[in-house]
Amino acid sequence: MELSVETLMISTGGSRIALLSEESANLLGVHSSDRIKITCNTQEMIAIANIADYFPSNRIGLYRETVSALGVKEGETVKVLLASLPESLFNIRAKLHGERLREQDLVAIVKDVVERHLSTVEIAAFLTALSIHGLSTGETEALSRAMISTGKTIDFGPGPILDKHSVGGIPGDKTSMLVVPIVAAAGFTIPKTSSRAITSPAGTSDRVETLCPVNLSIGEIKEVVAKTNGCLVWGGSLELAPADDLFIQVEYPLGIDPMLLPSILSKKKAVGATHVVIDIPTGMGAKIKTRTEAYTLASDFVDLGKRLGLKIQCALTFGEQPLGCGIGPALEAREALTTLMGGGPPDLREKAVSLAGMLFEMTGVEDGRALAQDMIDSGKAMAKMREIIAAQGGNPAVKPEDLPVGPESAELHSEHAGKVLWLSTDDIVRIAREAGCPKEKGAGVILHAKLGDTVHKDGVLLEVYAERASKLESALALAKQLSPIVLSKKPEEKMILDRVPEQASHEKTFMLDR
Amino acid sequence: MELSVETLMISTGGSRIALLSEESANLLGVHSSDRIKITCNTQEMIAIANIADYFPSNRIGLYRETVSALGVKEGETVKVLLASLPESLFNIRAKLHGERLREQDLVAIVKDVVERHLSTVEIAAFLTALSIHGLSTGETEALSRAMISTGKTIDFGPGPILDKHSVGGIPGDKTSMLVVPIVAAAGFTIPKTSSRAITSPAGTSDRVETLCPVNLSIGEIKEVVAKTNGCLVWGGSLELAPADDLFIQVEYPLGIDPMLLPSILSKKKAVGATHVVIDIPTGMGAKIKTRTEAYTLASDFVDLGKRLGLKIQCALTFGEQPLGCGIGPALEAREALTTLMGGGPPDLREKAVSLAGMLFEMTGVEDGRALAQDMIDSGKAMAKMREIIAAQGGNPAVKPEDLPVGPESAELHSEHAGKVLWLSTDDIVRIAREAGCPKEKGAGVILHAKLGDTVHKDGVLLEVYAERASKLESALALAKQLSPIVLSKKPEEKMILDRVPEQASHEKTFMLDR
């Protein structure tokens, strides 16, 4: 059938979609989601058909991506035929029925995801099936390899190349901002890419961005690392394992994360990492709730690492409460700088020194922890951080107090005296986001009471920071309603954690950030 | 945030989608798939946000559905806010984790599907999870009720209201075209709605449409039934259980059918049926392959029927080969008429009389089969069919040979002599569709040899009909390649069914039609 092109100058986020009228679709025998082959002169392409009411029957609507891939102009005539469904879709169907997929099947799926030959409906079904059926180790390896080979890679020369990643899940975790300068100061290469917040108050990229640009090109990153041994950049636009970014878009509304392992390790492998520490925060307040779950995940990471040629150690870390006191991009960057300068909260210092120490010991250093501690005590880590900030285009002389926070702020006071029995990280995340995180970088929460701390009646539990008075007000109201910090004189006086359903129903949260 | 409306005069198939630039989305804290609240004067609505590159940051793109729901004009200013995710999405997430859903959870999902508050990604994940985890009887009932209550219903007055439905799966099954006039001729009410072919060569609506219009309004249907006791109409545009039509759109590319039971029975209940016979073709060539599977499905139907207040009997019918000889809309309509006139293939006559007989006996008739047979022998069923054709706007004097088939046709000959050992229904479906079915109504296949028949060397196995020579040629070539009819002198001479992978790989087929 010949149809005349109507260019729709809208982007579909990559998918190659063509609009047909119901009449043309009927004549072609095409249903919505069927594939059609569009031919224009010698150019051919396969697109996914969408059937639109009110669309002229002699036209075919092509979105921006399809127009440029095919190189057609408004009004040009193209030939349209029903095409067969892609082989990868049959692989997805097999997975829906619980079949094990072979390496070539997964390669076909990932390739078609990256080349936009699969619709979001089909990707959603695939990820749902993976989430329910789980993945075998072989499938996880094949997926990781497919995700690496369909993206770009960066070569930082001969190793060891060190890296660190958290599976995510506790707010205030700014450890990477310490581990990178500590490791780089000791002379090791650590090219750290990180993500922005999706469902959390701040991702590492959001924090670092208060100090210097993070949106660097691959060439710029190589220069920064050549100069300083390290970097702290946003990985989102580098097309390292780009399939993952497309998977995340679909996972986000569904609240599932079946690709955690291949997602993290494909990105490490793409930057040529040789030694990686994976942080698994474990506890009621974290993504991973129990030790059993954490040990299983850790062993899966180590196993997958072996298969991909990566040396991996996992750290199960205390995940019952936020790390440090500051939560929110600028508040966390302040705290990271203070800690690099020798101050800061003890849990953050301890965690950063421990993880950096593990990395050192993996490369043969005898007492890694001591070396890491020395990098802080000697001021070398802070000097290295300033080098990295300068190399990425920030102000190397920055002081913690230079970073703008607030300007609106208010305190939440305790109605009675007691010891902190538990903190709800979910609630603290909600309060910080209500205050404006992650988009408003000066917004957030400072905790004044953490597990085991003693609080007096009318004592400060937390401070809320916001860039606007209205946000401050709603975040403070939410904090009062949620009471995220629970006090008691002794544990045995406060045995009820929650009441169902009398208590205000809690939003079911899901942390996609990793 | 205030944005100015850009009206995109494209339809999205119902979903309320709004396009935002990345910049606006960032400022609002909106990710793709998040919900936004759009306010225009006093009108408010929730839409699903899509984030587009190259989209002006001061604009919001609204598709046709959203424009008309909100009543806005190009260039008008609207207020946009991040809205919370719909409750039904949390129910879907719970199902992804294998949780049982309560009636109110399923009602929320179905309501939001019909009101287009859920994206196709979210619906795909829901259907995938249902397909993998299965549904409890309670869930099936709740889904059916929700699907009924979100659609229209038709009241045909006091019962009994009879109905018949096939779960689908064998080609050439034109039984409904006989059961309806037989039942109506005996004085019972049988308002039969049916579907068009999706993956099969012909649906009942495609067949009947060669005789008379099938796209009637609810008012017209009531008139036809008042006049004739029966009808044979297309159910697709009546908005009876409209959720199902939206589910089918998503199920189609995925090749899954978790909603078979609620889909069929919600539509029966919506037309007020009181007594229903469900045909379950069972065999290698059918959708349901084994007796175990068929009995389980039958008992689920009976059970669900009880819960919905429907009397149900299921017929497990022979599903090893196509029914009758004609396959394709017009070829099947011809055969149905011939059979109503007392001729036709014996398997079709036998099946129609048996199923109609079951319906009669369910209402208290002692020998239902005899009554059904009498309706054919006396000519009453054929007279009733002519009444229905006339009432729906067709020519009541139509003769089988009046229906145009072909005009191109060719025979497939047997290379040797033997008895028909088995037929591949999948292959016959592919050949009929290659010939032009279901869109080209004169296209199709006539089988000249069925199970157990003796064929001489060079004898005719089947005839292919097509409306165009090119289609005939490719269908005939496919028939030669596939050899859908397998001959042998004795079964023990032909033990190999297929060779893997030396044989031409077979397309994995899936029958969504029900």
Interface residues (C-beta under 8 A of the other chain):
Chain A: L8 M9 I10 S11 T12 G13 L19 N26 L27 G29 H31 S32 S33 D34 N50 I51 A52 D53 Y54 F55 G61 R64 S84 L85 L89 F90 I92 R93 L96 G98 S119 T120 V121 E122 I123 A124 A125 L127 T128 A129 S131 I132 H133 I198 Q249 V250 Y252 P253 L254 G255 I256 R433 P438 K439 E507 K508 F510
Chain B: L8 M9 I10 S11 T12 G13 L19 N26 L27 G29 H31 S32 S33 D34 N50 I51 A52 D53 Y54 F55 G61 R64 S84 L85 L89 F90 I92 R93 L96 G98 S119 T120 V121 E122 I123 A124 A125 L127 T128 A129 S131 I132 H133 I198 Q249 V250 Y252 P253 L254 G255 I256 R433 K439 E507 K508 F510
